[in-house]
C-alpha cells in the first residue's frame, strides 16, 4: 500500500521585514502607518466570539487550499478583534507592525507577572490568542 502525500501549495506564512543590515524592522509598514494615523480607518464594530473567528479562519485556509490541520496556519488567519488594526489578520500584524506586536506581548507578560488581568471579554480572548500565535512563529 502506497502512502498518500498531501501537498498544501498555498500555505500562508509570515514574511518579516528586514532593514539593509538584515535586522528586523520594528516600525510600521507604510500600510500600517496609514491605518495607525487615521482613526477613520479603524474598525469600530463589535468584537466577534472566538468560535466565529476560528470558523472564519478555517474558511479562509480552505479557500486558499491551505492545511486546516496546521494550527499555526489557521491562527495566522484569525482576525484581530481589538485595537487600531482590528479587522486585520494575525499574520498581517506580524508582517506590518512588529513594534506593536512586541508592545502587546510585553504588556501581556507584565499582567501575567503581576497576576492581574486588565480586561476581560472577547477582546482579551483574541489578544491572548494573538500573543500565543506571535510567540510560536
N, CA, C and O atoms as CSV, one atom per row, in Angstrom:
chain,resi,resn,atom,element,x,y,z
A,1,UNK,N,N,0.842,-1.181,0.000
A,1,UNK,CA,C,0.000,0.000,0.000
A,1,UNK,C,C,0.890,1.248,0.000
A,1,UNK,O,O,1.790,1.381,0.830
A,2,UNK,N,N,0.636,2.124,-0.906
A,2,UNK,CA,C,1.434,3.344,-1.022
A,2,UNK,C,C,0.851,4.435,-0.117
A,2,UNK,O,O,-0.363,4.622,-0.041
A,3,UNK,N,N,1.749,5.145,0.563
A,3,UNK,CA,C,1.333,6.225,1.451
A,3,UNK,C,C,0.944,7.444,0.617
A,3,UNK,O,O,1.668,7.846,-0.294
A,4,UNK,N,N,-0.213,8.023,0.944
A,4,UNK,CA,C,-0.699,9.194,0.224
A,4,UNK,C,C,-0.045,10.454,0.785
A,4,UNK,O,O,-0.049,10.672,1.997
A,5,UNK,N,N,0.502,11.262,-0.072
A,5,UNK,CA,C,1.119,12.517,0.333
A,5,UNK,C,C,0.148,13.653,0.032
A,5,UNK,O,O,-0.361,13.782,-1.082
A,6,UNK,N,N,-0.091,14.460,1.039
A,6,UNK,CA,C,-0.957,15.609,0.853
A,6,UNK,C,C,-0.065,16.844,0.740
A,6,UNK,O,O,0.801,17.081,1.582
A,7,UNK,N,N,-0.289,17.606,-0.292
A,7,UNK,CA,C,0.512,18.802,-0.542
A,7,UNK,C,C,-0.377,20.032,-0.445
A,7,UNK,O,O,-1.414,20.110,-1.103
A,8,UNK,N,N,0.029,20.984,0.371
A,8,UNK,CA,C,-0.723,22.227,0.529
A,8,UNK,C,C,0.078,23.344,-0.122
A,8,UNK,O,O,0.981,23.908,0.497
A,9,UNK,N,N,-0.252,23.664,-1.370
A,9,UNK,CA,C,0.565,24.604,-2.130
A,9,UNK,C,C,0.437,26.067,-1.729
A,9,UNK,O,O,1.271,26.880,-2.128
A,10,UNK,N,N,-0.580,26.428,-0.953
A,10,UNK,CA,C,-0.820,27.837,-0.705
A,10,UNK,C,C,-0.802,28.132,0.792
A,10,UNK,O,O,-1.732,28.740,1.322
A,11,UNK,N,N,0.242,27.707,1.455
A,11,UNK,CA,C,0.350,27.956,2.885
A,11,UNK,C,C,0.716,29.417,3.122
A,11,UNK,O,O,1.644,29.957,2.520
A,12,UNK,N,N,-0.040,30.031,4.013
A,12,UNK,CA,C,0.223,31.424,4.383
A,12,UNK,C,C,1.339,31.429,5.421
A,12,UNK,O,O,1.280,30.686,6.400
A,13,UNK,N,N,2.327,32.238,5.219
A,13,UNK,CA,C,3.389,32.327,6.216
A,13,UNK,C,C,3.818,33.781,6.368
A,13,UNK,O,O,3.683,34.589,5.449
A,14,UNK,N,N,4.327,34.085,7.531
A,14,UNK,CA,C,4.751,35.442,7.844
A,14,UNK,C,C,6.098,35.727,7.182
A,14,UNK,O,O,7.024,34.919,7.255
A,15,UNK,N,N,6.186,36.877,6.542
A,15,UNK,CA,C,7.446,37.334,5.956
A,15,UNK,C,C,7.818,38.615,6.704
A,15,UNK,O,O,7.214,39.668,6.499
A,16,UNK,N,N,8.811,38.505,7.562
A,16,UNK,CA,C,9.226,39.651,8.359
A,16,UNK,C,C,10.024,40.625,7.502
A,16,UNK,O,O,10.836,40.220,6.670
A,17,UNK,N,N,9.784,41.899,7.715
A,17,UNK,CA,C,10.517,42.941,7.001
A,17,UNK,C,C,11.854,43.155,7.697
A,17,UNK,O,O,11.936,43.205,8.924
A,18,UNK,N,N,12.895,43.279,6.886
A,18,UNK,CA,C,14.235,43.495,7.430
A,18,UNK,C,C,14.852,44.732,6.807
A,18,UNK,O,O,14.577,45.073,5.656
A,19,UNK,N,N,15.693,45.399,7.589
A,19,UNK,CA,C,16.389,46.578,7.112
A,19,UNK,C,C,17.598,46.210,6.287
A,19,UNK,O,O,17.864,45.027,6.074
A,20,UNK,N,N,18.345,47.210,5.813
A,20,UNK,CA,C,19.507,46.974,4.946
A,20,UNK,C,C,20.599,46.127,5.605
A,20,UNK,O,O,21.355,45.442,4.915
A,21,UNK,N,N,20.681,46.173,6.937
A,21,UNK,CA,C,21.693,45.375,7.632
A,21,UNK,C,C,21.164,44.009,8.068
A,21,UNK,O,O,21.867,43.247,8.733
A,22,UNK,N,N,19.915,43.702,7.686
A,22,UNK,CA,C,19.338,42.403,7.993
A,22,UNK,C,C,18.595,42.325,9.312
A,22,UNK,O,O,18.098,41.261,9.682
A,23,UNK,N,N,18.512,43.442,10.028
A,23,UNK,CA,C,17.789,43.445,11.298
A,23,UNK,C,C,16.286,43.570,11.066
A,23,UNK,O,O,15.846,44.167,10.083
A,24,UNK,N,N,15.517,43.010,11.969
A,24,UNK,CA,C,14.069,43.071,11.907
A,24,UNK,C,C,13.599,44.515,12.033
A,24,UNK,O,O,14.003,45.227,12.952
A,25,UNK,N,N,12.749,44.945,11.111
A,25,UNK,CA,C,12.202,46.304,11.168
A,25,UNK,C,C,11.020,46.323,12.125
A,25,UNK,O,O,10.063,45.568,11.954
A,26,UNK,N,N,11.088,47.184,13.131
A,26,UNK,CA,C,10.020,47.244,14.123
A,26,UNK,C,C,9.026,48.361,13.857
A,26,UNK,O,O,7.915,48.329,14.386
A,27,UNK,N,N,9.392,49.338,13.060
A,27,UNK,CA,C,8.447,50.410,12.775
A,27,UNK,C,C,7.382,49.894,11.807
A,27,UNK,O,O,7.626,48.968,11.033
A,28,UNK,N,N,6.197,50.507,11.863
A,28,UNK,CA,C,5.100,50.043,11.000
A,28,UNK,C,C,5.418,50.221,9.519
A,28,UNK,O,O,6.155,51.126,9.129
A,29,UNK,N,N,4.848,49.341,8.710
A,29,UNK,CA,C,4.945,49.478,7.259
A,29,UNK,C,C,4.131,50.704,6.844
A,29,UNK,O,O,3.395,51.266,7.655
A,30,UNK,N,N,4.263,51.115,5.593
A,30,UNK,CA,C,3.505,52.282,5.124
A,30,UNK,C,C,2.001,52.014,5.202
A,30,UNK,O,O,1.231,52.918,5.526
A,31,UNK,N,N,1.582,50.798,4.912
A,31,UNK,CA,C,0.157,50.439,5.016
A,31,UNK,C,C,-0.314,50.544,6.466
A,31,UNK,O,O,-1.392,51.073,6.735
A,32,UNK,N,N,0.502,50.035,7.406
A,32,UNK,CA,C,0.146,50.095,8.825
A,32,UNK,C,C,0.146,51.535,9.333
A,32,UNK,O,O,-0.713,51.912,10.130
A,33,UNK,N,N,1.102,52.337,8.875
A,33,UNK,CA,C,1.145,53.750,9.287
A,33,UNK,C,C,-0.120,54.481,8.868
A,33,UNK,O,O,-0.666,55.289,9.620
A,34,UNK,N,N,-0.579,54.185,7.652
A,34,UNK,CA,C,-1.791,54.828,7.153
A,34,UNK,C,C,-2.970,54.522,8.086
A,34,UNK,O,O,-3.736,55.421,8.433
A,35,UNK,N,N,-3.113,53.272,8.484
A,35,UNK,CA,C,-4.195,52.867,9.394
A,35,UNK,C,C,-3.985,53.468,10.776
A,35,UNK,O,O,-4.912,54.013,11.376
A,36,UNK,N,N,-2.769,53.364,11.267
A,36,UNK,CA,C,-2.437,53.844,12.612
A,36,UNK,C,C,-2.725,55.340,12.763
A,36,UNK,O,O,-3.197,55.782,13.811
A,37,UNK,N,N,-2.443,56.108,11.726
A,37,UNK,CA,C,-2.564,57.558,11.798
A,37,UNK,C,C,-3.931,58.116,11.387
A,37,UNK,O,O,-4.154,59.324,11.456
A,38,UNK,N,N,-4.843,57.238,10.961
A,38,UNK,CA,C,-6.158,57.711,10.519
A,38,UNK,C,C,-7.266,56.925,11.220
A,38,UNK,O,O,-7.697,55.886,10.720
A,39,UNK,N,N,-7.728,57.412,12.370
A,39,UNK,CA,C,-8.775,56.700,13.121
A,39,UNK,C,C,-10.046,56.426,12.318
A,39,UNK,O,O,-10.816,55.537,12.681
A,40,UNK,N,N,-10.279,57.163,11.241
A,40,UNK,CA,C,-11.472,56.889,10.420
A,40,UNK,C,C,-11.357,55.530,9.720
A,40,UNK,O,O,-12.363,54.980,9.270
A,41,UNK,N,N,-10.141,54.987,9.628
A,41,UNK,CA,C,-9.934,53.673,9.007
A,41,UNK,C,C,-10.070,52.529,10.013
A,41,UNK,O,O,-10.046,51.363,9.619
A,42,UNK,N,N,-10.210,52.836,11.283
A,42,UNK,CA,C,-10.289,51.810,12.317
A,42,UNK,C,C,-11.659,51.149,12.304
A,42,UNK,O,O,-12.680,51.813,12.123
A,43,UNK,N,N,-11.670,49.846,12.496
A,43,UNK,CA,C,-12.909,49.071,12.577
A,43,UNK,C,C,-13.488,49.242,13.979
A,43,UNK,O,O,-12.859,48.861,14.966
A,44,UNK,N,N,-14.670,49.805,14.062
A,44,UNK,CA,C,-15.281,50.058,15.362
A,44,UNK,C,C,-16.461,49.122,15.637
A,44,UNK,O,O,-17.264,49.379,16.534
A,45,UNK,N,N,-16.562,48.052,14.874
A,45,UNK,CA,C,-17.652,47.094,15.066
A,45,UNK,C,C,-17.438,46.295,16.357
A,45,UNK,O,O,-16.344,46.278,16.920
A,46,UNK,N,N,-18.497,45.643,16.805
A,46,UNK,CA,C,-18.419,44.806,17.998
A,46,UNK,C,C,-17.490,43.619,17.718
A,46,UNK,O,O,-17.491,43.083,16.609
A,47,UNK,N,N,-16.700,43.207,18.710
A,47,UNK,CA,C,-15.834,42.042,18.507
A,47,UNK,C,C,-16.663,40.770,18.337
A,47,UNK,O,O,-17.761,40.644,18.880
A,48,UNK,N,N,-16.111,39.839,17.573
A,48,UNK,CA,C,-16.778,38.555,17.345
A,48,UNK,C,C,-16.285,37.521,18.363
A,48,UNK,O,O,-15.176,37.617,18.888
A,49,UNK,N,N,-17.138,36.539,18.621
A,49,UNK,CA,C,-16.769,35.447,19.523
A,49,UNK,C,C,-15.642,34.617,18.910
A,49,UNK,O,O,-15.488,34.571,17.690
A,50,UNK,N,N,-14.862,33.967,19.760
A,50,UNK,CA,C,-13.712,33.180,19.313
A,50,UNK,C,C,-14.128,32.078,18.354
A,50,UNK,O,O,-13.417,31.820,17.383
A,51,UNK,N,N,-15.249,31.423,18.589
A,51,UNK,CA,C,-15.669,30.329,17.708
A,51,UNK,C,C,-15.991,30.849,16.299
A,51,UNK,O,O,-15.752,30.153,15.313
A,52,UNK,N,N,-16.523,32.049,16.207
A,52,UNK,CA,C,-16.802,32.639,14.896
A,52,UNK,C,C,-15.503,33.041,14.201
A,52,UNK,O,O,-15.347,32.829,12.998
A,53,UNK,N,N,-14.574,33.620,14.958
A,53,UNK,CA,C,-13.267,33.994,14.405
A,53,UNK,C,C,-12.565,32.743,13.871
A,53,UNK,O,O,-11.983,32.764,12.787
A,54,UNK,N,N,-12.626,31.654,14.643
A,54,UNK,CA,C,-11.997,30.395,14.220
A,54,UNK,C,C,-12.649,29.842,12.949
A,54,UNK,O,O,-11.949,29.444,12.018
A,55,UNK,N,N,-13.980,29.815,12.906
A,55,UNK,CA,C,-14.671,29.294,11.718
A,55,UNK,C,C,-14.329,30.116,10.479
A,55,UNK,O,O,-14.133,29.564,9.396
A,56,UNK,N,N,-14.259,31.432,10.641
A,56,UNK,CA,C,-13.880,32.293,9.512
A,56,UNK,C,C,-12.455,31.997,9.052
A,56,UNK,O,O,-12.187,31.942,7.852
A,57,UNK,N,N,-11.539,31.805,10.005
A,57,UNK,CA,C,-10.146,31.493,9.656
A,57,UNK,C,C,-10.060,30.155,8.931
A,57,UNK,O,O,-9.336,30.025,7.944
A,58,UNK,N,N,-10.798,29.165,9.418
A,58,UNK,CA,C,-10.804,27.854,8.752
A,58,UNK,C,C,-11.315,27.985,7.319
A,58,UNK,O,O,-10.787,27.344,6.410
A,59,UNK,N,N,-12.337,28.808,7.116
A,59,UNK,CA,C,-12.874,29.020,5.766
A,59,UNK,C,C,-11.829,29.643,4.847
A,59,UNK,O,O,-11.692,29.239,3.692
A,60,UNK,N,N,-11.093,30.624,5.360
A,60,UNK,CA,C,-10.058,31.288,4.566
A,60,UNK,C,C,-8.969,30.285,4.181
A,60,UNK,O,O,-8.522,30.257,3.035
A,61,UNK,N,N,-8.549,29.468,5.137
A,61,UNK,CA,C,-7.500,28.476,4.862
A,61,UNK,C,C,-7.994,27.470,3.826
A,61,UNK,O,O,-7.261,27.127,2.898
A,62,UNK,N,N,-9.227,26.997,3.973
A,62,UNK,CA,C,-9.787,26.047,2.995
A,62,UNK,C,C,-9.856,26.675,1.603
A,62,UNK,O,O,-9.479,26.038,0.619
A,63,UNK,N,N,-10.332,27.914,1.511
A,63,UNK,CA,C,-10.476,28.580,0.214
A,63,UNK,C,C,-9.149,28.734,-0.502
A,63,UNK,O,O,-9.092,28.677,-1.730
A,64,UNK,N,N,-8.084,28.928,0.254
A,64,UNK,CA,C,-6.776,29.101,-0.359
A,64,UNK,C,C,-6.088,27.758,-0.617
A,64,UNK,O,O,-5.026,27.712,-1.238
A,65,UNK,N,N,-6.694,26.671,-0.141
A,65,UNK,CA,C,-6.101,25.349,-0.333
A,65,UNK,C,C,-5.050,25.040,0.708
A,65,UNK,O,O,-4.182,24.196,0.485
A,66,UNK,N,N,-5.116,25.715,1.842
A,66,UNK,CA,C,-4.147,25.508,2.917
A,66,UNK,C,C,-4.495,24.302,3.776
A,66,UNK,O,O,-5.467,23.592,3.518
A,67,UNK,N,N,-3.691,24.088,4.789
A,67,UNK,CA,C,-3.802,22.931,5.677
A,67,UNK,C,C,-4.571,23.321,6.939
A,67,UNK,O,O,-4.022,23.977,7.825
A,68,UNK,N,N,-5.842,22.918,7.021
A,68,UNK,CA,C,-6.662,23.265,8.179
A,68,UNK,C,C,-6.253,22.506,9.436
A,68,UNK,O,O,-6.730,22.814,10.528
A,69,UNK,N,N,-5.368,21.513,9.289
A,69,UNK,CA,C,-4.884,20.786,10.466
A,69,UNK,C,C,-3.641,21.447,11.072
A,69,UNK,O,O,-3.187,21.052,12.146
A,70,UNK,N,N,-3.096,22.447,10.384
A,70,UNK,CA,C,-1.930,23.180,10.874
A,70,UNK,C,C,-2.422,24.341,11.742
A,70,UNK,O,O,-2.888,25.358,11.228
A,71,UNK,N,N,-2.314,24.178,13.047
A,71,UNK,CA,C,-2.830,25.162,13.988
A,71,UNK,C,C,-2.286,26.558,13.781
A,71,UNK,O,O,-3.033,27.532,13.869
A,72,UNK,N,N,-0.990,26.673,13.505
A,72,UNK,CA,C,-0.396,27.996,13.290
A,72,UNK,C,C,-0.899,28.646,12.011
A,72,UNK,O,O,-1.108,29.858,11.966
A,73,UNK,N,N,-1.092,27.846,10.977
A,73,UNK,CA,C,-1.613,28.410,9.734
A,73,UNK,C,C,-3.027,28.943,9.949
A,73,UNK,O,O,-3.375,30.015,9.453
A,74,UNK,N,N,-3.825,28.200,10.679
A,74,UNK,CA,C,-5.192,28.656,10.964
A,74,UNK,C,C,-5.160,29.909,11.830
A,74,UNK,O,O,-5.885,30.865,11.554
A,75,UNK,N,N,-4.331,29.920,12.875
A,75,UNK,CA,C,-4.234,31.102,13.739
A,75,UNK,C,C,-3.788,32.332,12.954
A,75,UNK,O,O,-4.228,33.446,13.240
A,76,UNK,N,N,-2.933,32.139,11.983
A,76,UNK,CA,C,-2.472,33.256,11.169
A,76,UNK,C,C,-3.609,33.973,10.464
A,76,UNK,O,O,-3.511,35.166,10.175
A,77,UNK,N,N,-4.694,33.249,10.184
A,77,UNK,CA,C,-5.844,33.845,9.519
A,77,UNK,C,C,-6.941,34.278,10.479
A,77,UNK,O,O,-8.014,34.697,10.045
A,78,UNK,N,N,-6.683,34.182,11.782
A,78,UNK,CA,C,-7.605,34.777,12.755
A,78,UNK,C,C,-7.600,36.280,12.518
A,78,UNK,O,O,-6.587,36.854,12.117
A,79,UNK,N,N,-8.726,36.902,12.765
A,79,UNK,CA,C,-8.855,38.342,12.581
A,79,UNK,C,C,-8.810,39.033,13.941
A,79,UNK,O,O,-9.490,38.630,14.886
A,80,UNK,N,N,-7.995,40.081,14.016
A,80,UNK,CA,C,-7.886,40.855,15.249
A,80,UNK,C,C,-9.244,41.455,15.606
A,80,UNK,O,O,-9.955,41.970,14.743
A,81,UNK,N,N,-9.587,41.380,16.879
A,81,UNK,CA,C,-10.873,41.882,17.378
A,81,UNK,C,C,-10.691,43.078,18.298
A,81,UNK,O,O,-11.613,43.443,19.028
A,82,UNK,N,N,-9.529,43.683,18.271
A,82,UNK,CA,C,-9.224,44.795,19.164
A,82,UNK,C,C,-8.246,45.748,18.494
A,82,UNK,O,O,-7.587,45.402,17.513
A,83,UNK,N,N,-8.168,46.944,19.039
A,83,UNK,CA,C,-7.125,47.893,18.660
A,83,UNK,C,C,-7.278,48.524,17.295
A,83,UNK,O,O,-8.266,48.324,16.588
A,84,UNK,N,N,-6.269,49.288,16.957
A,84,UNK,CA,C,-6.280,50.065,15.714
A,84,UNK,C,C,-6.227,49.195,14.469
A,84,UNK,O,O,-6.630,49.637,13.393
A,85,UNK,N,N,-5.739,47.971,14.593
A,85,UNK,CA,C,-5.652,47.079,13.438
A,85,UNK,C,C,-6.769,46.037,13.437
A,85,UNK,O,O,-6.669,45.017,12.756
A,86,UNK,N,N,-7.816,46.291,14.188
A,86,UNK,CA,C,-8.957,45.382,14.225
A,86,UNK,C,C,-9.430,45.141,12.797
A,86,UNK,O,O,-9.555,46.074,12.002
A,87,UNK,N,N,-9.691,43.877,12.486
A,87,UNK,CA,C,-10.122,43.520,11.142
A,87,UNK,C,C,-9.002,42.974,10.280
A,87,UNK,O,O,-9.261,42.424,9.210
A,88,UNK,N,N,-7.765,43.115,10.723
A,88,UNK,CA,C,-6.609,42.565,10.007
A,88,UNK,C,C,-6.285,41.189,10.582
A,88,UNK,O,O,-6.632,40.884,11.723
A,89,UNK,N,N,-5.620,40.368,9.785
A,89,UNK,CA,C,-5.262,39.021,10.247
A,89,UNK,C,C,-4.039,39.064,11.158
A,89,UNK,O,O,-3.267,40.023,11.158
A,90,UNK,N,N,-3.892,37.997,11.931
A,90,UNK,CA,C,-2.738,37.888,12.826
A,90,UNK,C,C,-1.441,37.984,12.031
A,90,UNK,O,O,-0.533,38.721,12.415
A,91,UNK,N,N,-1.345,37.235,10.912
A,91,UNK,CA,C,-0.090,37.264,10.145
A,91,UNK,C,C,0.148,38.663,9.575
A,91,UNK,O,O,1.295,39.100,9.473
A,92,UNK,N,N,-0.927,39.373,9.199
A,92,UNK,CA,C,-0.762,40.733,8.672
A,92,UNK,C,C,-0.094,41.620,9.715
A,92,UNK,O,O,0.828,42.371,9.396
A,93,UNK,N,N,-0.556,41.536,10.960
A,93,UNK,CA,C,0.026,42.374,12.012
A,93,UNK,C,C,1.508,42.059,12.206
A,93,UNK,O,O,2.323,42.971,12.346
A,94,UNK,N,N,1.857,40.780,12.216
A,94,UNK,CA,C,3.274,40.427,12.366
A,94,UNK,C,C,4.119,40.972,11.217
A,94,UNK,O,O,5.249,41.409,11.435
A,95,UNK,N,N,3.594,40.949,10.024
A,95,UNK,CA,C,4.349,41.448,8.872
A,95,UNK,C,C,4.426,42.969,8.829
A,95,UNK,O,O,5.402,43.524,8.325
A,96,UNK,N,N,3.412,43.643,9.351
A,96,UNK,CA,C,3.300,45.082,9.152
A,96,UNK,C,C,3.599,45.956,10.356
A,96,UNK,O,O,3.849,47.149,10.188
A,97,UNK,N,N,3.582,45.408,11.566
A,97,UNK,CA,C,3.912,46.228,12.734
A,97,UNK,C,C,4.456,45.359,13.873
A,97,UNK,O,O,3.764,45.086,14.853
A,98,UNK,N,N,5.695,44.941,13.718
A,98,UNK,CA,C,6.351,44.114,14.730
A,98,UNK,C,C,6.482,44.888,16.045
A,98,UNK,O,O,6.391,44.296,17.120
A,99,UNK,N,N,6.694,46.196,15.967
A,99,UNK,CA,C,6.814,47.007,17.180
A,99,UNK,C,C,5.550,46.935,18.027
A,99,UNK,O,O,5.632,46.789,19.246
A,100,UNK,N,N,4.394,47.034,17.400
A,100,UNK,CA,C,3.112,46.929,18.114
A,100,UNK,C,C,2.944,45.521,18.684
A,100,UNK,O,O,2.450,45.344,19.797
A,101,UNK,N,N,3.359,44.532,17.908
A,101,UNK,CA,C,3.303,43.144,18.380
A,101,UNK,C,C,4.134,42.989,19.647
A,101,UNK,O,O,3.682,42.385,20.619
A,102,UNK,N,N,5.349,43.533,19.638
A,102,UNK,CA,C,6.212,43.444,20.822
A,102,UNK,C,C,5.585,44.159,22.009
A,102,UNK,O,O,5.666,43.677,23.139
A,103,UNK,N,N,4.962,45.304,21.760
A,103,UNK,CA,C,4.273,46.029,22.829
A,103,UNK,C,C,3.167,45.152,23.432
A,103,UNK,O,O,3.050,45.058,24.654
A,104,UNK,N,N,2.366,44.519,22.587
A,104,UNK,CA,C,1.274,43.671,23.085
A,104,UNK,C,C,1.808,42.504,23.912
A,104,UNK,O,O,1.248,42.170,24.957
A,105,UNK,N,N,2.892,41.888,23.442
A,105,UNK,CA,C,3.482,40.757,24.166
A,105,UNK,C,C,4.015,41.217,25.519
A,105,UNK,O,O,3.741,40.593,26.543
A,106,UNK,N,N,4.779,42.312,25.521
A,106,UNK,CA,C,5.341,42.821,26.785
A,106,UNK,C,C,4.248,43.212,27.770
A,106,UNK,O,O,4.353,42.924,28.962
A,107,UNK,N,N,3.197,43.870,27.275
A,107,UNK,CA,C,2.105,44.294,28.138
A,107,UNK,C,C,1.403,43.085,28.765
A,107,UNK,O,O,1.072,43.092,29.951
A,108,UNK,N,N,1.186,42.065,27.964
A,108,UNK,CA,C,0.545,40.852,28.480
A,108,UNK,C,C,1.443,40.148,29.495
A,108,UNK,O,O,0.955,39.644,30.507
A,109,UNK,N,N,2.740,40.109,29.237
A,109,UNK,CA,C,3.667,39.480,30.172
A,109,UNK,C,C,3.721,40.243,31.493
A,109,UNK,O,O,3.841,39.634,32.556
A,110,UNK,N,N,3.632,41.576,31.431
A,110,UNK,CA,C,3.585,42.374,32.665
A,110,UNK,C,C,2.359,42.011,33.487
A,110,UNK,O,O,2.449,41.849,34.704
A,111,UNK,N,N,1.214,41.883,32.827
A,111,UNK,CA,C,-0.016,41.487,33.524
A,111,UNK,C,C,0.144,40.123,34.187
A,111,UNK,O,O,-0.231,39.936,35.345
A,112,UNK,N,N,0.702,39.178,33.443
A,112,UNK,CA,C,0.882,37.826,33.982
A,112,UNK,C,C,1.833,37.837,35.172
A,112,UNK,O,O,1.575,37.181,36.181
A,113,UNK,N,N,2.928,38.576,35.059
A,113,UNK,CA,C,3.901,38.640,36.151
A,113,UNK,C,C,3.316,39.284,37.399
A,113,UNK,O,O,3.687,38.930,38.518
A,114,UNK,N,N,2.395,40.235,37.205
A,114,UNK,CA,C,1.761,40.911,38.339
A,114,UNK,C,C,0.511,40.164,38.809
A,114,UNK,O,O,-0.148,40.587,39.759
A,115,UNK,N,N,0.188,39.057,38.144
A,115,UNK,CA,C,-1.004,38.255,38.463
A,115,UNK,C,C,-2.281,39.091,38.421
A,115,UNK,O,O,-3.147,38.980,39.289
A,116,UNK,N,N,-2.374,39.930,37.390
A,116,UNK,CA,C,-3.588,40.722,37.212
A,116,UNK,C,C,-4.118,40.528,35.804
A,116,UNK,O,O,-3.389,40.124,34.898
A,117,UNK,N,N,-5.382,40.819,35.638
A,117,UNK,CA,C,-5.998,40.776,34.316
A,117,UNK,C,C,-6.668,42.126,34.098
A,117,UNK,O,O,-7.657,42.443,34.759
A,118,UNK,N,N,-6.137,42.920,33.177
A,118,UNK,CA,C,-6.631,44.283,32.983
A,118,UNK,C,C,-8.028,44.326,32.371
A,118,UNK,O,O,-8.822,45.199,32.723
A,119,UNK,N,N,-8.344,43.413,31.471
A,119,UNK,CA,C,-9.660,43.410,30.838
A,119,UNK,C,C,-10.141,41.980,30.684
A,119,UNK,O,O,-9.368,41.031,30.822
A,120,UNK,N,N,-11.400,41.840,30.403
A,120,UNK,CA,C,-11.986,40.533,30.140
A,120,UNK,C,C,-12.784,40.630,28.852
A,120,UNK,O,O,-12.930,41.711,28.282
A,121,UNK,N,N,-13.290,39.521,28.404
A,121,UNK,CA,C,-14.191,39.523,27.265
A,121,UNK,C,C,-13.554,39.070,25.976
A,121,UNK,O,O,-12.456,38.513,25.955
A,122,UNK,N,N,-14.282,39.329,24.888
A,122,UNK,CA,C,-13.874,38.851,23.567
A,122,UNK,C,C,-12.550,39.458,23.113
A,122,UNK,O,O,-11.729,38.774,22.503
A,123,UNK,N,N,-12.341,40.739,23.408
A,123,UNK,CA,C,-11.072,41.376,23.042
A,123,UNK,C,C,-9.898,40.678,23.713
A,123,UNK,O,O,-8.871,40.430,23.081
A,124,UNK,N,N,-10.054,40.360,24.999
A,124,UNK,CA,C,-8.971,39.738,25.763
A,124,UNK,C,C,-8.673,38.337,25.244
A,124,UNK,O,O,-7.510,37.952,25.129
A,125,UNK,N,N,-9.713,37.577,24.930
A,125,UNK,CA,C,-9.517,36.233,24.378
A,125,UNK,C,C,-8.732,36.319,23.079
A,125,UNK,O,O,-7.798,35.549,22.854
A,126,UNK,N,N,-9.118,37.262,22.226
A,126,UNK,CA,C,-8.442,37.436,20.952
A,126,UNK,C,C,-7.003,37.886,21.148
A,126,UNK,O,O,-6.105,37.411,20.453
A,127,UNK,N,N,-6.776,38.798,22.091
A,127,UNK,CA,C,-5.418,39.259,22.396
A,127,UNK,C,C,-4.547,38.096,22.866
A,127,UNK,O,O,-3.423,37.935,22.390
A,128,UNK,N,N,-5.048,37.296,23.786
A,128,UNK,CA,C,-4.274,36.155,24.298
A,128,UNK,C,C,-3.964,35.159,23.189
A,128,UNK,O,O,-2.874,34.589,23.147
A,129,UNK,N,N,-4.920,34.952,22.293
A,129,UNK,CA,C,-4.700,34.045,21.161
A,129,UNK,C,C,-3.632,34.618,20.237
A,129,UNK,O,O,-2.774,33.885,19.747
A,130,UNK,N,N,-3.684,35.941,19.998
A,130,UNK,CA,C,-2.660,36.568,19.149
A,130,UNK,C,C,-1.277,36.442,19.775
A,130,UNK,O,O,-0.319,36.093,19.086
A,131,UNK,N,N,-1.161,36.721,21.063
A,131,UNK,CA,C,0.137,36.638,21.746
A,131,UNK,C,C,0.686,35.220,21.642
A,131,UNK,O,O,1.877,35.030,21.395
A,132,UNK,N,N,-0.177,34.224,21.829
A,132,UNK,CA,C,0.255,32.818,21.697
A,132,UNK,C,C,0.791,32.570,20.279
A,132,UNK,O,O,1.852,31.972,20.104
A,133,UNK,N,N,0.057,33.027,19.291
A,133,UNK,CA,C,0.474,32.857,17.902
A,133,UNK,C,C,1.821,33.536,17.651
A,133,UNK,O,O,2.731,32.928,17.088
A,134,UNK,N,N,1.943,34.793,18.068
A,134,UNK,CA,C,3.170,35.558,17.815
A,134,UNK,C,C,4.375,34.890,18.469
A,134,UNK,O,O,5.464,34.882,17.896
A,135,UNK,N,N,4.191,34.335,19.656
A,135,UNK,CA,C,5.314,33.690,20.355
A,135,UNK,C,C,5.689,32.342,19.745
A,135,UNK,O,O,6.802,31.858,19.950
A,136,UNK,N,N,4.770,31.733,18.997
A,136,UNK,CA,C,5.049,30.433,18.387
A,136,UNK,C,C,5.627,30.542,16.987
A,136,UNK,O,O,6.182,29.574,16.467
A,137,UNK,N,N,5.503,31.713,16.371
A,137,UNK,CA,C,6.012,31.888,14.992
A,137,UNK,C,C,7.529,31.908,14.992
A,137,UNK,O,O,8.145,32.044,13.935
